[in-house]
Amino acid sequence: MPKINNPLSELISDEIYTLLSKRGLIDQKSVRNFQIKKRFQELRSKNKMRANEAIEKLREEYPYLQFDSIRKIVYHKFNG
């Protein structure tokens, strides 16, 4: 069985992720934003980067996003 690339493995099992993905129930943009927020927090805490440095690093990883777009993603509070 091939290895599943589950970007939400800390939240849901590979089996559930695969099932939801096959049924079109995973919002890829939200998953991307979740990954960006997580990476931002890692850069800030583990690498001791300032916020603007971390955002610039994320721009390198996501070159199709503008600085302000990434800033909005990392500072957006989910009201769930």
Residue frames as qw, qx, qy, qz and C-alpha x, y, z in Angstrom:
[[0.000, 0.889, 0.458, 0.000, 0.00, 0.00, 0.00],
 [0.424, 0.510, -0.038, 0.747, 1.49, 3.37, -1.02],
 [0.312, -0.322, -0.445, 0.775, 2.36, 5.93, 1.63],
 [0.022, 0.849, 0.493, 0.188, -0.40, 8.53, 2.02],
 [0.294, 0.200, -0.138, 0.924, 0.66, 12.17, 2.06],
 [0.329, -0.750, -0.569, -0.077, -1.63, 13.31, 4.85],
 [0.227, 0.459, -0.200, 0.835, -0.91, 16.94, 5.75],
 [0.522, -0.536, 0.075, -0.659, -3.44, 16.68, 8.59],
 [0.688, 0.017, -0.716, 0.116, -1.91, 13.58, 10.22],
 [0.134, 0.075, -0.642, 0.751, -1.82, 15.25, 13.64],
 [0.464, 0.024, 0.200, -0.863, -5.61, 15.75, 13.40],
 [0.875, 0.168, 0.128, -0.436, -7.00, 12.78, 11.46],
 [0.708, -0.195, 0.648, 0.202, -5.83, 9.33, 10.42],
 [0.030, -0.303, 0.677, 0.670, -4.53, 8.55, 6.94],
 [0.115, 0.339, 0.920, 0.158, -7.58, 6.38, 6.33],
 [0.101, 0.777, 0.506, -0.360, -10.02, 9.19, 7.14],
 [0.013, -0.652, 0.260, 0.712, -7.99, 11.73, 5.15],
 [0.094, -0.085, 0.831, 0.541, -7.99, 9.42, 2.10],
 [0.110, 0.540, 0.835, -0.002, -11.74, 8.82, 2.38],
 [0.060, 0.816, 0.280, -0.503, -12.55, 12.53, 2.72],
 [0.071, -0.534, 0.468, 0.701, -10.18, 13.44, -0.10],
 [0.145, 0.117, 0.892, 0.413, -11.63, 10.84, -2.48],
 [0.063, 0.686, 0.724, -0.036, -15.10, 12.23, -1.81],
 [0.230, 0.564, 0.188, 0.771, -13.99, 15.81, -2.43],
 [0.471, -0.810, -0.337, -0.093, -14.57, 16.86, 1.17],
 [0.617, -0.423, -0.038, 0.663, -11.11, 18.31, 1.82],
 [0.224, 0.972, 0.072, 0.005, -10.71, 22.01, 1.11],
 [0.814, 0.159, -0.044, 0.558, -7.15, 22.12, -0.25],
 [0.143, 0.716, -0.084, 0.678, -6.86, 25.89, 0.26],
 [0.608, -0.710, 0.108, -0.339, -7.69, 25.49, 3.95],
 [0.947, -0.185, 0.020, 0.262, -5.18, 22.64, 4.24],
 [0.581, 0.471, -0.066, 0.660, -2.53, 24.85, 2.60],
 [0.168, -0.772, 0.107, -0.604, -3.34, 27.70, 5.00],
 [0.842, -0.530, 0.043, -0.086, -3.14, 25.30, 7.96],
 [0.880, 0.052, -0.007, 0.472, 0.31, 24.19, 6.78],
 [0.309, 0.650, -0.069, 0.691, 1.43, 27.81, 6.32],
 [0.471, -0.766, 0.095, -0.427, 0.33, 28.73, 9.85],
 [0.929, -0.346, 0.050, 0.121, 2.08, 25.69, 11.29],
 [0.748, 0.290, -0.015, 0.597, 5.29, 26.47, 9.38],
 [0.020, 0.782, -0.066, 0.620, 5.13, 30.11, 10.48],
 [0.685, -0.685, 0.107, -0.226, 4.91, 29.05, 14.12],
 [0.933, -0.096, 0.044, 0.344, 7.87, 26.69, 13.64],
 [0.526, 0.534, -0.036, 0.661, 9.99, 29.40, 12.05],
 [0.231, -0.800, 0.093, -0.546, 9.15, 31.83, 14.84],
 [0.759, -0.600, 0.183, -0.173, 9.75, 29.44, 17.74],
 [0.934, -0.107, 0.177, 0.290, 12.45, 27.00, 16.60],
 [0.643, 0.379, 0.123, 0.654, 14.42, 29.31, 14.31],
 [0.306, -0.630, -0.267, 0.662, 13.83, 32.44, 16.39],
 [0.264, 0.314, 0.428, 0.805, 12.85, 34.44, 13.29],
 [0.188, 0.300, 0.240, -0.904, 11.10, 37.76, 13.46],
 [0.568, 0.494, 0.572, -0.326, 7.61, 37.73, 11.98],
 [0.481, 0.774, -0.150, -0.384, 8.54, 39.55, 8.77],
 [0.010, 0.528, -0.826, -0.198, 11.52, 37.21, 8.24],
 [0.425, 0.096, 0.890, -0.135, 9.30, 34.17, 8.68],
 [0.573, 0.656, 0.324, -0.369, 6.79, 35.57, 6.19],
 [0.309, 0.744, -0.481, -0.345, 9.59, 36.21, 3.67],
 [0.189, -0.286, 0.937, 0.065, 10.77, 32.61, 4.14],
 [0.524, 0.371, 0.725, -0.249, 7.22, 31.41, 3.51],
 [0.480, 0.754, -0.064, -0.444, 7.12, 33.53, 0.34],
 [0.088, 0.537, -0.794, -0.269, 10.11, 31.50, -0.88],
 [0.263, 0.032, 0.961, -0.086, 8.17, 28.30, -0.18],
 [0.337, 0.654, 0.673, -0.082, 4.92, 29.65, -1.69],
 [0.273, -0.171, 0.257, 0.911, 6.14, 32.07, -4.39],
 [0.043, -0.469, -0.644, -0.602, 2.66, 32.49, -5.86],
 [0.346, -0.794, -0.492, 0.091, 1.47, 34.20, -2.65],
 [0.159, 0.749, -0.109, 0.634, 2.09, 37.86, -1.86],
 [0.240, 0.158, -0.630, 0.721, 3.56, 39.03, 1.47],
 [0.412, -0.141, 0.233, -0.870, 0.18, 40.47, 2.55],
 [0.806, -0.064, -0.411, -0.421, -1.63, 37.25, 1.63],
 [0.651, 0.018, -0.686, 0.324, 0.68, 35.21, 3.84],
 [0.013, 0.164, -0.482, 0.861, 0.41, 37.77, 6.62],
 [0.627, -0.152, -0.032, -0.763, -3.40, 37.50, 6.50],
 [0.815, -0.030, -0.563, -0.133, -3.20, 33.70, 6.56],
 [0.534, 0.060, -0.670, 0.512, -0.87, 33.52, 9.58],
 [0.044, -0.043, 0.449, -0.891, -2.78, 36.10, 11.62],
 [0.571, -0.229, -0.390, -0.686, -6.31, 34.95, 10.72],
 [0.281, -0.133, 0.795, -0.521, -8.17, 33.60, 13.74],
 [0.334, -0.191, -0.840, -0.382, -10.50, 30.67, 13.10],
 [0.427, -0.150, 0.350, -0.820, -13.89, 31.22, 14.71],
 [0.555, -0.037, -0.768, -0.316, -14.98, 27.59, 14.78]]
